[in-house]
């Protein structure tokens, strides 16, 4: 297998989203909301952060983002 499982950009987006979710869940739990609400907060933040970091990090050279930018 010569190529990686995920492109570097996708791996970075998922890593940042996971770190954001863990941080939000941990802070929620420390604030006294309980473990269940901490997990729910972490999952919600991770889902939203995936879309945020996907838009924030520009595609590399030769990659497209899947959106039609020019309408001819």
C-alpha positions as CSV (number, residue, x, y, z in Angstrom):
1,X,0.0,0.0,0.0
2,X,1.7,3.1,-1.2
3,X,-0.7,5.8,-0.2
4,X,-1.9,6.9,3.2
5,X,-5.4,6.0,4.5
6,X,-6.4,9.6,4.7
7,X,-5.0,12.7,3.0
8,X,-3.1,15.0,5.3
9,X,-5.8,17.7,5.2
10,X,-8.5,15.3,6.3
11,X,-6.4,13.9,9.0
12,X,-5.7,17.4,10.3
13,X,-9.4,18.4,10.2
14,X,-10.4,15.2,12.1
15,X,-7.6,15.7,14.6
16,X,-8.5,19.3,15.4
17,X,-12.2,18.4,15.6
18,X,-11.5,15.5,18.1
19,X,-9.3,17.8,20.2
20,X,-12.0,20.4,20.3
21,X,-14.6,17.8,21.3
22,X,-12.4,16.4,24.1
23,X,-11.7,19.9,25.4
24,X,-15.3,20.9,25.4
25,X,-16.5,17.7,27.0
26,X,-13.8,17.9,29.6
27,X,-14.6,21.5,30.4
28,X,-18.3,20.7,30.6
29,X,-17.6,17.8,33.0
30,X,-15.3,19.9,35.2
31,X,-17.9,22.6,35.4
32,X,-20.2,20.1,37.1
33,X,-22.5,19.1,34.3
34,X,-21.9,15.4,34.8
35,X,-20.4,12.8,32.5
36,X,-23.3,12.3,30.2
37,X,-23.7,16.0,29.4
38,X,-19.9,16.2,29.0
39,X,-20.0,13.5,26.4
40,X,-22.9,15.0,24.6
41,X,-21.2,18.4,24.6
42,X,-18.0,16.9,23.2
43,X,-19.8,15.1,20.4
44,X,-21.7,18.2,19.4
45,X,-18.6,20.3,19.4
46,X,-16.7,17.7,17.4
47,X,-19.4,17.6,14.8
48,X,-19.5,21.3,14.4
49,X,-15.8,21.7,14.5
50,X,-15.4,19.2,11.6
51,X,-17.4,21.6,9.3
52,X,-15.6,24.6,10.7
53,X,-12.1,23.3,10.2
54,X,-13.0,21.9,6.8
55,X,-13.9,25.4,5.7
56,X,-11.0,27.0,7.5
57,X,-8.2,24.9,6.1
58,X,-7.7,25.5,2.4
59,X,-7.2,22.6,0.1
60,X,-3.7,22.0,-1.0
61,X,-2.3,22.5,-4.5
62,X,-4.1,20.3,-7.0
63,X,-6.9,19.4,-4.6
64,X,-10.5,20.6,-5.0
65,X,-12.9,21.2,-2.2
66,X,-15.8,19.7,-4.1
67,X,-17.7,22.9,-4.7
68,X,-18.4,24.5,-8.0
69,X,-16.6,27.9,-7.9
70,X,-16.9,29.0,-11.4
71,X,-20.3,28.8,-13.1
72,X,-19.1,29.3,-16.6
